[in-house]
Amino acid sequence: MQIENPVLKGFNADPSIVRVGDTYYIANSTFEWFPGVQIHESKDLVNWRLIAHPLSTRTLLDMKGNKDSGGIWAPDLSYADGKFWLVYTDVKVTEGAFKDMTNYLTTAESIYGPWSDPIKLNGVGFDASLFHDDDGKKYLVQMEWDHREYHHPFNGIKLTEYSVEEQRMLPETGKIIYKGTDVKLVEGPHIYKLFGQYYLFCAEGGTVYSHQEVVARSKELFGPFETQPGEVFLTAFDSPDNYLQKNGHGALVDTPEGEWYFAHLTGRPWHRENESVRDPRGWCTLGRETAIQKVEWDEEKWPHIVGGKQGRRFVEAPKGAVETKYEPTYPEQDHFESDTLNINFNTLRVPFDESIGSLTAKPGHLRLYGKGSLTNEHEQALVARRWQSFYFDAQTSVAYSPYTFQQMAGLVNYYNTGHWSMIHVTWNEIHGRVIEVTQNDRGVLTSFLKDKAIKVPDEAEYVHFKVKVRKETYTYAYSFDNEYWTDIEITLDAAILSDDYVVQSYGGFFTGAFVGMANVDYSGYELPADFDYFTYKELEKN
């Protein structure tokens, strides 16, 4: 068997990996998307399936009003004392001198929960992880944020003891144990006790093409830590032609046979025909994904990526692993016959509940009640799933009768509040119920059809919408009978929904493209829209 990277396609950033018995689990960042933290499981490191979202209640996660790319940053999943420990960060301020955030801890005996009420830890810095020392003590290791404009904001890696008995941090024990290298932006720390020493794995260089992972070690937990000599542990910065880019931030895991692997963040950029592969480096419309590399240890007990520090697309699977394939966790077409959303669907900032929609109000339909615009950071009626292929078709149909231009419902492709497009049913003074296509690009709205918006026949109860994503571009189509389709002659630039485009104008660029259904009614009357089905079909090219 071979591992083919990325193992978790589409927006699955900042992996934290742990093995419990013969099962591996990866927890990933979810940022402003609800529910919080994605967890996949595998028996062989090759085949993975999505199984849980631990932060599924407002008690555990309240992100109403969070900024784009705020919310859940770099969760840490560990297992000790017969239970899972999940540390997560809710970031409230993303831009400017400050990073206001709160780190929490929740535990569960089963990966499926129930998860305990959150324990507030601190707000020292993000990317917090829990280290369980072999003497029973526990420590929080995290980057420390420094707002002072005359200091570097990434002040170093801080280690602070956590009291299980008191359920609180012991701040008087806190100490900076590692300042990183000259690359700066040291973050994403994980500590492992191996070969009688403490190993510190950290990300550096920012989560862009200069990203990297470094290793340091010490005989004492609080240092001093020595950086691994020679080549950096993992980076593709100097390998622009490598299939995997942005390699960095990750976590180490061992196998039952005593082998070692490293799960890490990666990105797969595409390039326009007339663009250099070096500048711009490319456009990652699938966001930051998760890959896995094999690790070997040299005679001095320093780790190295097998096949080179740039990381490989194909990696040898663990010895003794029995291939375990899973059925897809989503149907190609979802007819909304369950009373819960499919596990691959997400909402923004707030949970899917009766205030946003219903799966029972009209059987076999997803009803969404009109909420704020797609630029709203508090509450939207949007249900969407990740882009996980460069080539796919998605389709839905909606029954909707708007009576003002302030109401619109349809199919959306979304990155954040400033970057999205939508084909939707709305209303205008010329034809009444019409079809329009809009795009928000860096906060500038374009209505493509304007007064030539397509009239919806009075007898048409449902309007069917389709998007055809073809790597560099995507287009929309509509139908009134789901048989005869009309392509709209507007070709949209997929790069607008990429991290690399968003970062040019906004610092919060940490998610990825989503496709789904939305109902906007900023008139405040909450006019419902009923979606009959949703189809997501990946094509052969990916």
N, C-alpha and C positions, 0 to 999 in steps of 0.2 A: 504494500500500500504506500501511497504518497499523499502527503498533505498538499493541497493546492491552495495557494494564497491569492486573495484574502479568504480566510475561513468564514468570517462574518462579513458579508457584502453589504454595501450601503452604510449609512451613518451608524457606526458602532465604534465609538472612539474610546481612548483611555482604558484599555482592558486591564482588569484585575483578575488573575486566574488562581484557582485553588483546586487541589485534588482531595476528595474524601473517599477513601476506599478505592474502588475502580472507576469512579466517576469524576470527570473534570467539570468545573463550572467557571464561566467567565461573566463578570459584571461589567457593564459599560455605562458611560455617561449618557444622560438624556437631555440635559440642559432644560429649556422651557417646556419640553414635551411631557405630557402626563399620560399614564402613571410613570413614576420615576424609577430609574435604574432598570436596564434590560439584563436578564440573566439567561444565558444559553448553557446547555449541558452537552457532554460528549463522553463516549466510552473509549474512543480511539484517537482523539485529537484531529480526526479527518472529517467526520460527519457531526454536525451540530444542529440542535433544535432550540428554538425559543421556548422557555418554560414558565417564566415568571417576571412580574414587575413588583418588587417588594413595597415600593412607596405608592400605595394605591388608595390612600385615604387622606383627607385634609388634615387629620391629626399628624400624620407622618410628613406631609408635604403641602404647603400652602404657597403657591407661586403667583397668585393674583397680583398683577402689577409689575411682575419681574420684567426686566429688560430683555431684549433679544439676546440669546446666548448666555443669559443668566441661568439661575436654577441649579440643576444638579451637575456639578463638576467632579470628574474623576472619583467615583466611589471605590471603596476598598472592601473586598470580600475576603474573610479569613475564617478558619475553623479551628476551634480550641475548646477544651472543657465540655465536649459533647454538644456544641451548638455553633451555629453560624454567627459571625459578627460582621455587621455592615456599617462602615463609616461613610458618611456622605456630607457634601457641602451644598448649601443653598446660597448662591451668590445673588445679592440684591443690587449691587452697583458694579457695573462692568467697565465704564468709561471714566477717564480722568485720573486724578492722583490717588483716589481711594478705591479699595475693593472691599466694600461692606459685605460680610458673609457670616454664616453660622455653620459650624460643623456639628453633626449629630452622630449618635450611635444608637443602633437598634439591633436586637438579637432575635434568633428563632432557632428552635430545635430542628425544624424542617425547612428546606430551601423554599418550600411553598408557603411558609408561614404557619400560624400567625406571627407577625413581627411585633415586638414589644413597642410600647410608646417611646418616642425618641428621648434620648438623654442629651441635653445641650452640653457640648464640650467646650468650644471656644470659637473665636473669630480671628485667630492669629494669622492664618493663611490657608490657602486652598490645597487641594491634592493631599489631604490627610490620610494616613494609613495606620493601622494598629499592628504593633509588633508584640508578639507573645514570647517573652524570654523563657528559657527552660527552668528558671527559678520560680516561675509562677507570676512574676511581675509583668505588667503591661505598659506600653509606652505609645504615645501618639507621635508620629514623625510627619512633618509637614514643611512646606516652604513657608517662610515668614515674609509678609508684605510690609514694605516700608514706603509710606506716602511722601516722605521728605524729598523734595525736588533735587536736593544736592546729594542724594544717595541713589544707588540703583534700587529700583522697587523690589527686585527679587533678592532679599537680604541674605539668603542662605537657608539651609535645612535645619529646622529646630526639632529637638527631641524633648518631650515632656512626659513625665510619668502620669499614668491614669490609675486612680484608686477604684478597683471594682467594688470594694466594700462600701465606700462612700458615694459611688457613682458620680465622681467628679474628677476634674483635672487637678494636678498638684502644680500650679504655675511656678512655685518657687524652685522647682526642679528643672525648669526649662533652660535649654542651652543650645546655641548654634553649634552644630557638630561638623558642618561641611559648607564651604562657600562656593563649591563648584570650580569650574575651570574658566579660562578667559573667554570662552564662548558665551558665558553668562546665561541668565534666565533659568537658573537651576530650579527644578520643580519635580513633581511626580515621584517622590521618594518611596522606596520599599526597603526594609531591612530584613536580612536573612542571617541566621547563625549557621555557618558551614565550616567544616574543617577546623573547628576550634576558634574561628574568627567571626567578626561581624562584617557582613557585606552590605554595602549601601548602593542600590541601583537608583539612578536619577535621570530624568530627562533634562535636556538643555536646548538652547538655540531657538526656542519658540516653536509652536506647532505648525511650522511652515516647511519650506524645502531645506532650510538649514537645521532642521530638527535632528537630535541625536540622543543616544542613551550612553551614559558613562557609568563606570563602576569604581567604587572606592572601598577600602576595607580598613579595619582596625582590630587590635587585640582587645580593646576596651570599648564598651558600648558608647560611651560619651566621647570617644576619640582619643588621640588624633587619627583622622582618616587619611589614608594615602590613596591618591588616584592611580588607577591602573596605568602602568607605563606602556609606551608604544601606541599602537593604533587605538582609536576610540572603539568601544564595544560594538555600537550599531549606528550607522548613518548612511544615507544615500546622497548626501549633499554633494559629494564629488563624483557621483555616478548618475549623471542626468539621463542616461539612456536605460537605466535599470527599470524593470517592470514595476517595482514597488518604490514609491517615493515617500518623503516626509517621515521616514522610519524613526521611531523613538519611543517615548512613554510606554512603559509596559511592566510586566511582572514575570517572575521566574516560577517554574513548577517542576517537580520531579515525577517520574513514572514509577510504577510498581517494580520495574526491572532496574531501577537506579539510573536511568537516563535523565537528561535535563533538557527542558524546552523553555523558550521565552516568547510569551504572547505580547505583541506590540501594536502600536498605532501605525497605520500606513495610509497612503492615498494613491489613487491611480489617475493621473492626469491624461487628458487627451489634448491634441493640438490641432489647430486649423492648418489647412494645407500650406498656407503661406507664412506660418509661424515657425520660429526657431524652437527647438526642444530645450534650449537653455534660457532664453529670455523672450517672452514670458515662459516660465517653466511648464505651464499647462493649466488646465481647468478641471478641477475635481468635483464634478456634479454629484457624484455619489457620496461626497463628504469624506470623512476620515473613517477608515475601516480597520478591521482587526486581522493581523497575520500572525503566524507562529513560525519560529525558527528553532532549529536544533542547536544545542549549546554543548561544547566540550571544554574540559579544563586542562590547562597546561601543567607542566611539572611544578610550577610555582603556585599552582592553584588559583590562577586567574582565568576567567571565562572568556570564550571566543565563540562567535557565530560560525557554525559549520558552513563552509562555502564562501565566506567573506563577510565583512562588516556591512556590506550594502544590503544584505538580505536576499533571499531567493523566492521565486514563485513556487517551485516544487521542492518539497522537503521530505526526507525519509521519515516515515511514520514510526512510532515507538515499537520496540521489540516486544513480541508477545501480545500485541494489541489485536483483538478480534474485531473485524469490521462490523460496525453496528449502524445500519442505515435507518433513517427516520422518514415517516410520511410527512409531506409538507404540512406546515402549520396553518396554511391558509388555502381555501378553495380557490380555483381559478375564477369562479363567479360566486359571490356571496349574495344570497337572497334574503338575508336578515331574518332567518327563521328561528334564531336563538334569542333568548332574552338578555344576552350579554354580547358585547362587541367581540369580534375576533381578536385574538391576542396581538396581532400585528397592527391593529388600529390604535392611533393615539389622538389625544386632544391637546389643545394648547393651554398650559398654565393651570387649568382647573379640570376636575374629573368630569367624565360623561355621566350626568345624572339628569333628574327630571327637569332641572332648570334649563338644560341645553337641548335635550331631546329625549326620544323614547323609541324602544323597539317593540312596544306592545300597543301603542295608541292606534296604529293601523297595522294589523298583522301582515308579516312578510315585507315590511318596509322599515327603513330608518327615517324617523321623523326628526327634523332639526327645527328648533324654534329660532327665528331670526334674532341675531344678537348684533354686537358691534361690528364695525368694518374690519377688514383684514389688516388694518393698521392699528387696531386696538390692542393694548397690552394688558387688559384686565379680563375681558370675557369675549370669546368668539364661539360661534356655532360652527366648528370645523372638525371633521373626522377624517384622518388621513393616514397613509402608510408610507414607508420609506421607498424611494427609488433604490432598487437593488440590482439593476441592470442598465447598461447604456442603451439597450434597445428593448422597448416594451410598448404595449398598447394598454390603456386603461379606459374603462367605459362605465357610464352610469345612466340612469334615467330619473327624471324628477317630475312630479306633479306639483304645480306651483301657480298661483294666480295673483301676482303682484298688482297693486293699484297705484304705486308711486315709484319714481326712479330711485328712491332711497331703499328699495327692496330688490334683492338679487340673490339667486340661488343657482348653483351649478357645480361644475367640475373645476378644481383648482390645482395648480402646481405651485408649490410654496417653499420658499427658503426662510424668510423672516418678514417682519412687518413692512420692510422697505423693498422687498424683492419677491414678486409673485406674479402670476397671471391667472386669469379665470375666464372660462366661457360660461355664460349664465343666462337664465331667463330673467328679464327685468321688464320695465314699463317705460314707454315714452308717450309724448302727447300726440304723435303722428299715427301710430299703429296700435297703441295699447300694449299688449303682451308681445315682447320682442326678444331676440337673441342678440347679445352683445359680447365682444371679447375685449377685456381690459388687461393692462399690464402695469405693474408698479415697478419702476426701475430707479433705484436710489431715491425712493420717495416721490418720484415724479410719475403721475398717473397718465396713461394714454388710453383713450377709448378709440378702438380701431374702426368701428363701423359708424359711430355717431348717428346722424340722421338717416343713414342707410341700414340701420339695424334691421335684422330679418324678422318679419312678422310671423308670429306663431298662429297657425290656423285656429279658429275658435273651437273646432271639434277635437283638437289634439289635447287629450288629457295629460299625456306624458311627452316630454321632450328628451331625446336620447343624445348624450354627448360622448365624444371620444377624443382622446389625445394619443398621438403617435410620436413617441420619443425615439429619435434616431441619432443618438450620441451628441452631435454638435448642435442640432436643431430639434424643434418639435412643432407640430401643427395640430389644429383642432378640426373636428368635423361634427355634424349634427344630423339627426334624423327624426322624423315624426312617427315612424312605424317600425324602426329597428331593422329595416330591410334595405331601403334606399337611403344611402348616405351622401351628404354633400360636404365636400372639403372646403374649408374656409381658406382663401388664398392669402394667408398671413403666416409667414415663417418666423418663429420666435427663436432667439438666441439662447441655447441652453446654458451657456456660460454665465448668464445673469443669475442663475440659481446655484452657483458654485462658491465654495469658500474663497477661492482665489480672486473672484470678482468682488465679493462683498468686502473683503479686507482692504480693498483699494479706497474705500470711503467710510468703513466702519470697523471698529476693533473687535466687535463680537461676531466672529465668523466661524463658529465651532460646530455647526450642525450638519445639514445636508438637505438635498431636495426631497420633498414629500409630494404625493399625489392623493387627492381625496375629494370630499364633498363639503360644501360650505353653504351657509344661509346667512346672508347679511340683511339686517333690517335696522338701520340706524335711525329710522323714524321712531323707534321705540315701541311699535305695536306687536313685535314678536310674531309676525306672520309665519305660520309653519310651512315647511317644504317636505314632501314625502319622496324619499329615494327608494326606488323599487329593487335595485341590485347594484353591485359594484364588481367590476371585472378588472383583474390585474393579470396580464399575460406576458411573461418574458419571452422574447424571441431567441432564435438560435445564437445570434451574435451577442456576446456579453464581455 
